[in-house]
Amino acid sequence: MVVIQSSSPGHTRAINALSVVAIGTSPIVCSGGYDGTVRVWRLEPDHRLKLLHEIEDEAAGAIFSLHASELPGGELLLCAGSLSREVRCAVPT
């Protein structure tokens, strides 16, 4: 097991949803938490996570389910389910 650390600030509350996808040759880790945020990270060769994108929506409530996949053209599609009974999808830019 490898311990992965972040050089950027992370979630302010517990993380309870993770999804990993390869975009091209880059491993991307997406995390969702009780703070109502979804963060998109790139796994660097030194096993550190680099924050690429953050989606904040405290009104959505805690994220309990998260799915990431690669779209044709290499874009990332994120879908997150929250305790507010909503499913939100985004293509981070």
DSSP file with accessible surface (Angstrom, degrees, kcal/mol):
  #  RESIDUE AA STRUCTURE BP1 BP2  ACC     N-H-->O    O-->H-N    N-H-->O    O-->H-N    TCO  KAPPA ALPHA  PHI   PSI    X-CA   Y-CA   Z-CA
    1    1 A M              0   0  230      0, 0.0     2,-0.5     0, 0.0     0, 0.0   0.000 360.0 360.0 360.0 139.9    0.0    0.0    0.0
    2    2 A V        -     0   0   78      2,-0.0     2,-0.5     0, 0.0    45,-0.0  -0.918 360.0-133.5-111.0 131.7    1.2    3.5   -0.8
    3    3 A V        -     0   0  110     -2,-0.5     2,-0.5    45,-0.0     0, 0.0  -0.753  22.0-154.2 -83.9 126.4    0.2    6.5    1.3
    4    4 A I        -     0   0   76     -2,-0.5     2,-0.3    44,-0.1    44,-0.2  -0.888  12.0-171.0-106.5 131.7   -0.9    9.3   -0.9
    5    5 A Q  E     -a   48   0A 104     42,-1.2    44,-3.0    -2,-0.5     2,-0.4  -0.835  15.4-131.8-119.8 159.0   -0.6   12.8    0.3
    6    6 A S  E     -a   49   0A  44     -2,-0.3    44,-0.1    42,-0.2     4,-0.1  -0.887   7.8-161.5-111.1 140.0   -1.8   16.1   -1.0
    7    7 A S  S    S+     0   0   89     42,-1.5    43,-0.1    -2,-0.4    -1,-0.1   0.444  80.8  66.3 -91.6  -2.5    0.2   19.3   -1.4
    8    8 A S  S    S-     0   0   35     41,-0.4    -2,-0.1     1,-0.1    41,-0.1  -0.787 101.8 -84.7-113.6 158.9   -3.1   21.3   -1.5
    9    9 A P        -     0   0  107      0, 0.0     3,-0.1     0, 0.0    -2,-0.1  -0.346  51.4-159.0 -59.3 143.9   -5.8   21.8    1.1
   10   10 A G        -     0   0   34      1,-0.3     2,-0.0    -4,-0.1    41,-0.0  -0.119  35.6 -37.1-107.7-155.4   -8.2   19.0    1.2
   11   11 A H        -     0   0   30      1,-0.1    -1,-0.3    -2,-0.1     4,-0.1  -0.326  41.0-143.2 -66.7 150.5  -11.8   18.4    2.4
   12   12 A T  S    S+     0   0  117      2,-0.1     2,-0.2    -3,-0.1    -1,-0.1   0.566  85.4  29.8 -91.7 -11.2  -12.8   20.1    5.6
   13   13 A R  S    S-     0   0  160      1,-0.1    22,-0.2     0, 0.0    -2,-0.1  -0.796 110.0 -49.9-134.9-178.4  -14.9   17.2    6.7
   14   14 A A        -     0   0   61     -2,-0.2    20,-2.7    19,-0.1     2,-0.5  -0.132  47.9-129.7 -59.0 145.3  -14.8   13.4    6.2
   15   15 A I  E     +B   33   0A  91     18,-0.2    18,-0.3     1,-0.1    -1,-0.1  -0.833  34.2 163.6 -92.8 129.2  -14.4   12.0    2.7
   16   16 A N  E     +     0   0A  53     16,-2.0     2,-0.3    -2,-0.5    17,-0.2   0.298  56.3  53.5-132.4  11.5  -17.0    9.3    1.9
   17   17 A A  E     +B   32   0A  10     15,-1.5    15,-2.7    48,-0.1     2,-0.3  -0.976  55.6 174.3-148.4 132.2  -16.9    8.9   -1.8
   18   18 A L  E     +B   31   0A 115     -2,-0.3     2,-0.3    13,-0.2    48,-0.2  -0.988   5.2 178.5-135.1 147.5  -14.0    8.2   -4.2
   19   19 A S  E     -B   30   0A  17     11,-2.1    11,-3.2    -2,-0.3     2,-0.4  -0.984   9.4-161.4-146.5 139.3  -13.7    7.5   -7.9
   20   20 A V  E     +B   29   0A 100     -2,-0.3     2,-0.3     9,-0.2     9,-0.2  -0.973  16.2 164.6-124.2 135.7  -10.6    6.8   -9.9
   21   21 A V  E     -B   28   0A  26      7,-2.4     7,-3.3    -2,-0.4     2,-0.6  -0.987  32.7-126.5-146.1 150.0  -10.3    7.1  -13.7
   22   22 A A  E     -B   27   0A  56     -2,-0.3     2,-0.7     5,-0.2    48,-0.1  -0.901  16.2-165.5 -99.3 124.4   -7.5    7.4  -16.2
   23   23 A I  E >  S-B   26   0A  34      3,-2.6     3,-2.2    -2,-0.6     2,-0.4  -0.942  73.4 -45.1-106.7 107.0   -7.7   10.3  -18.6
   24   24 A G  T 3  S-     0   0   57     -2,-0.7    46,-0.0     1,-0.3    50,-0.0  -0.564 124.0 -29.1  65.6-120.4   -5.2    9.4  -21.3
   25   25 A T  T 3  S+     0   0  142     -2,-0.4    -1,-0.3    -3,-0.1    -3,-0.0   0.322 117.6 102.3-107.1   7.6   -2.2    8.2  -19.2
   26   26 A S  E <   -B   23   0A  44     -3,-2.2    -3,-2.6    16,-0.0     2,-0.4  -0.815  67.9-136.9 -97.5 121.6   -3.0   10.4  -16.2
   27   27 A P  E     -B   22   0A  52      0, 0.0    16,-2.4     0, 0.0     2,-0.4  -0.621  22.6-162.6 -74.1 127.8   -4.6    8.8  -13.2
   28   28 A I  E     -BC  21  42A  11     -7,-3.3    -7,-2.4    -2,-0.4     2,-0.5  -0.949   5.5-161.8-115.0 131.4   -7.3   11.1  -11.8
   29   29 A V  E     -BC  20  41A  22     12,-2.6    12,-3.2    -2,-0.4     2,-0.4  -0.952   4.1-165.8-113.0 129.6   -8.8   10.7   -8.3
   30   30 A C  E     -BC  19  40A   0    -11,-3.2   -11,-2.1    -2,-0.5     2,-0.4  -0.960   7.1-170.9-116.3 132.9  -12.1   12.3   -7.5
   31   31 A S  E     -BC  18  39A   3      8,-2.4     8,-2.6    -2,-0.4     2,-0.3  -0.963   7.0-170.3-127.2 141.9  -13.2   12.7   -3.9
   32   32 A G  E     +BC  17  38A   0    -15,-2.7   -16,-2.0    -2,-0.4   -15,-1.5  -0.967  15.1 177.7-128.8 146.6  -16.5   13.8   -2.4
   33   33 A G  E >   -B   15   0A   0      4,-1.6    30,-2.0    -2,-0.3     3,-1.7  -0.828  47.3 -90.3-143.2 179.4  -17.2   14.5    1.2
   34   34 A Y  T 3  S+     0   0  100    -20,-2.7   -19,-0.1     1,-0.3    28,-0.1   0.594 112.6  73.8 -67.6 -11.7  -19.5   15.6    4.0
   35   35 A D  T 3  S-     0   0   16    -21,-0.4    -1,-0.3   -22,-0.2    22,-0.2   0.450 112.9-114.0 -82.3   1.8  -18.4   19.2    3.3
   36   36 A G  S <  S+     0   0    4     -3,-1.7    21,-1.4     1,-0.3     2,-0.3   0.669  76.4 120.8  78.1  17.2  -20.5   19.2    0.1
   37   37 A T  E     - D   0  56A   4     19,-0.2    -4,-1.6    -4,-0.1     2,-0.4  -0.828  49.7-154.3-115.6 153.8  -17.5   19.5   -2.2
   38   38 A V  E     -CD  32  55A  10     17,-2.3    17,-3.1    -2,-0.3     2,-0.4  -0.993  16.5-165.0-119.4 130.7  -16.1   17.3   -5.0
   39   39 A R  E     -CD  31  54A  16     -8,-2.6    -8,-2.4    -2,-0.4     2,-0.5  -0.940   9.5-150.8-119.3 141.1  -12.4   17.6   -5.7
   40   40 A V  E     -CD  30  53A   4     13,-3.1    12,-3.3    -2,-0.4    13,-1.6  -0.956  20.9-177.2-112.9 124.4  -10.5   16.4   -8.7
   41   41 A W  E     -CD  29  51A  11    -12,-3.2   -12,-2.6    -2,-0.5     2,-0.5  -0.919  21.4-141.8-123.1 146.9   -6.9   15.4   -8.2
   42   42 A R  E     -CD  28  50A  71      8,-2.5     8,-2.4    -2,-0.3     2,-0.6  -0.922  24.0-128.7-104.6 132.6   -4.1   14.2  -10.5
   43   43 A L  E     - D   0  49A  45    -16,-2.4     6,-0.2    -2,-0.5   -39,-0.0  -0.714  26.7-149.6 -82.2 116.2   -1.8   11.5   -9.1
   44   44 A E    >   -     0   0   54      4,-3.1     3,-2.0    -2,-0.6     4,-0.1  -0.448  26.1-106.9 -82.8 160.2    1.8   12.7   -9.6
   45   45 A P  T 3  S+     0   0  123      0, 0.0    -1,-0.1     0, 0.0    -2,-0.0   0.793 119.9  59.4 -59.4 -25.1    4.7   10.3  -10.1
   46   46 A D  T 3  S-     0   0  103      2,-0.1     3,-0.1     1,-0.0    -2,-0.0   0.254 122.1-106.2 -88.9  16.2    5.9   11.1   -6.5
   47   47 A H  S <  S+     0   0   90     -3,-2.0   -42,-1.2     1,-0.3     2,-0.3   0.725  79.9 129.7  67.5  24.8    2.6    9.7   -5.1
   48   48 A R  E     -a    5   0A 100    -44,-0.2    -4,-3.1    -4,-0.1     2,-0.5  -0.807  56.6-126.2-103.5 151.5    1.3   13.2   -4.3
   49   49 A L  E     -aD   6  43A  25    -44,-3.0   -42,-1.5    -2,-0.3     2,-0.5  -0.830  16.3-157.1 -97.2 133.3   -2.1   14.5   -5.3
   50   50 A K  E     - D   0  42A  99     -8,-2.4    -8,-2.5    -2,-0.5     2,-0.4  -0.950  21.7-124.6-109.8 122.9   -2.3   17.8   -7.2
   51   51 A L  E     + D   0  41A  46     -2,-0.5   -10,-0.2   -10,-0.2     3,-0.1  -0.513  35.4 168.7 -68.8 123.5   -5.6   19.6   -6.9
   52   52 A L  E     -     0   0A  73    -12,-3.3     2,-0.3     1,-0.4   -11,-0.2   0.747  62.5  -0.7-102.6 -35.7   -7.0   20.3  -10.4
   53   53 A H  E     - D   0  40A  54    -13,-1.6   -13,-3.1     2,-0.0     2,-0.4  -0.990  53.8-159.1-158.3 147.5  -10.5   21.3   -9.8
   54   54 A E  E     - D   0  39A  67     -2,-0.3     2,-0.5   -15,-0.2   -15,-0.2  -1.000   2.8-163.5-134.8 132.5  -12.9   21.9   -6.9
   55   55 A I  E     - D   0  38A  52    -17,-3.1   -17,-2.3    -2,-0.4     2,-0.5  -0.974  12.5-168.9-114.9 116.4  -16.7   22.0   -7.1
   56   56 A E  E     + D   0  37A 122     -2,-0.5   -19,-0.2   -19,-0.2   -20,-0.1  -0.918  23.0 149.7-109.0 130.9  -18.4   23.5   -4.0
   57   57 A D    >   +     0   0   42    -21,-1.4     3,-1.6    -2,-0.5     4,-0.5  -0.522  10.6 174.6-156.2  79.3  -22.1   23.3   -3.4
   58   58 A E  G >  S+     0   0  147      1,-0.3     3,-1.2     2,-0.2   -21,-0.1   0.803  79.8  65.8 -60.8 -26.7  -22.9   23.3    0.3
   59   59 A A  G 3  S+     0   0   86      1,-0.3    -1,-0.3   -23,-0.1     3,-0.1   0.793  92.4  63.0 -65.6 -24.8  -26.6   23.4   -0.6
   60   60 A A  G <  S-     0   0    3     -3,-1.6    24,-1.2   -24,-0.2    -1,-0.3   0.728 100.3-145.9 -72.2 -19.4  -26.3   20.0   -2.1
   61   61 A G    <   -     0   0   25     -3,-1.2    -1,-0.2    -4,-0.5    -4,-0.1  -0.302  47.3 -10.5  80.6-172.4  -25.3   18.5    1.2
   62   62 A A        -     0   0    9    -28,-0.1    21,-2.0    20,-0.1     2,-0.5  -0.292  68.1-124.4 -63.8 138.9  -22.9   15.6    1.8
   63   63 A I  E     +E   82   0B   9    -30,-2.0    19,-0.3    19,-0.2   -47,-0.2  -0.736  35.0 168.2 -82.9 124.8  -21.7   13.7   -1.3
   64   64 A F  E     +     0   0B 113     17,-2.5     2,-0.3    -2,-0.5    18,-0.2   0.570  63.6  33.6-114.1 -13.9  -22.5   10.0   -0.8
   65   65 A S  E     +E   81   0B  61     16,-1.4    16,-2.5   -48,-0.1     2,-0.4  -0.998  61.8 179.2-144.5 139.0  -21.9    8.6   -4.3
   66   66 A L  E     -E   80   0B  16     -2,-0.3     2,-0.4   -48,-0.2    14,-0.2  -0.998   3.8-178.3-145.1 133.4  -19.4    9.7   -7.0
   67   67 A H  E     -E   79   0B 107     12,-2.6    12,-2.4    -2,-0.4     2,-0.4  -1.000   3.1-173.5-134.0 134.7  -18.6    8.4  -10.5
   68   68 A A  E     +E   78   0B   6     -2,-0.4     2,-0.3    10,-0.2    10,-0.2  -0.979  11.0 164.3-125.6 139.7  -16.0    9.6  -12.9
   69   69 A S  E     -E   77   0B  35      8,-2.0     8,-2.9    -2,-0.4     2,-0.5  -0.985  37.0-106.9-150.1 160.4  -15.5    8.6  -16.5
   70   70 A E  E     -E   76   0B  91     -2,-0.3     6,-0.2     6,-0.2     3,-0.1  -0.757  30.3-150.7 -91.5 129.6  -13.7    9.7  -19.6
   71   71 A L    >   -     0   0   49      4,-3.4     3,-2.0    -2,-0.5     4,-0.4  -0.570  39.3 -79.4 -88.3 160.0  -15.8   11.2  -22.4
   72   72 A P  T 3  S+     0   0  124      0, 0.0     3,-0.3     0, 0.0    -1,-0.1  -0.362 123.7  37.6 -55.1 136.0  -14.8   11.0  -26.1
   73   73 A G  T 3  S-     0   0   84      1,-0.2    -2,-0.0    -3,-0.1    -3,-0.0   0.408 128.5 -83.5  96.6  -4.7  -12.2   13.6  -26.6
   74   74 A G  S <  S+     0   0   27     -3,-2.0     2,-0.2     1,-0.3    -1,-0.2   0.593  82.5 142.7  87.3  10.7  -10.6   13.1  -23.2
   75   75 A E        -     0   0  112     -4,-0.4    -4,-3.4    -3,-0.3     2,-0.5  -0.522  49.3-119.9 -83.7 156.5  -12.9   15.2  -21.0
   76   76 A L  E     -E   70   0B  20     16,-0.4     2,-0.5    -6,-0.2    -6,-0.2  -0.804  19.7-159.9 -97.6 129.9  -13.8   14.1  -17.5
   77   77 A L  E     -E   69   0B  44     -8,-2.9    -8,-2.0    -2,-0.5     2,-0.4  -0.954   9.4-169.4-108.1 125.8  -17.5   13.6  -16.6
   78   78 A L  E     -EF  68  90B   6     12,-2.9    12,-2.5    -2,-0.5     2,-0.4  -0.959   6.9-176.9-114.7 133.6  -18.3   13.7  -12.9
   79   79 A a  E     -EF  67  89B  30    -12,-2.4   -12,-2.6    -2,-0.4     2,-0.4  -0.999   7.9-176.4-128.1 129.9  -21.7   12.6  -11.4
   80   80 A A  E     -EF  66  88B  13      8,-2.8     8,-2.6    -2,-0.4     2,-0.4  -0.985  15.3-152.1-130.1 136.3  -22.3   13.0   -7.7
   81   81 A G  E     -EF  65  87B   7    -16,-2.5   -17,-2.5    -2,-0.4   -16,-1.4  -0.857  20.7-166.4-102.5 141.5  -25.2   12.0   -5.6
   82   82 A S  E >   -E   63   0B   3      4,-2.1     3,-1.5    -2,-0.4     4,-0.3  -0.804  37.0-107.3-126.0 168.5  -25.9   14.0   -2.4
   83   83 A L  T 3  S+     0   0  112    -21,-2.0   -22,-0.2     1,-0.3   -20,-0.1   0.602 112.2  73.9 -70.1  -9.6  -28.0   13.7    0.7
   84   84 A S  T 3  S-     0   0   45    -24,-1.2    -1,-0.3   -22,-0.2     3,-0.1   0.304 116.8-110.5 -83.8   8.7  -30.3   16.4   -0.7
   85   85 A R  S <  S+     0   0  241     -3,-1.5     2,-0.4     1,-0.2    -2,-0.2   0.771  78.3 125.8  69.9  28.4  -31.6   13.7   -3.1
   86   86 A E        -     0   0   83     -4,-0.3    -4,-2.1   -26,-0.2     2,-0.5  -0.896  50.0-152.4-116.4 148.3  -30.0   15.3   -6.1
   87   87 A V  E     -F   81   0B 112     -2,-0.4     2,-0.4    -6,-0.2    -6,-0.2  -0.989  19.1-170.8-114.5 125.8  -27.7   13.9   -8.7
   88   88 A R  E     -F   80   0B 105     -8,-2.6    -8,-2.8    -2,-0.5     2,-0.4  -0.964   4.9-165.9-120.2 136.7  -25.4   16.5  -10.3
   89   89 A a  E     +F   79   0B  79     -2,-0.4     2,-0.3   -10,-0.2   -10,-0.2  -0.931  11.6 172.3-121.3 144.8  -23.2   16.0  -13.3
   90   90 A A  E     -F   78   0B  37    -12,-2.5   -12,-2.9    -2,-0.4    -2,-0.0  -0.991  31.9-144.6-148.2 153.5  -20.4   18.3  -14.4
   91   91 A V        -     0   0   59     -2,-0.3   -14,-0.2   -14,-0.2    -2,-0.0  -0.918  33.5-141.9-116.2  95.4  -17.6   18.4  -16.9
   92   92 A P              0   0   27      0, 0.0   -16,-0.4     0, 0.0   -39,-0.0  -0.322 360.0 360.0 -59.9 140.4  -14.8   20.3  -15.0
   93   93 A T              0   0  160    -18,-0.1   -18,-0.0     0, 0.0     0, 0.0  -0.714 360.0 360.0-107.9 360.0  -12.9   22.7  -17.2
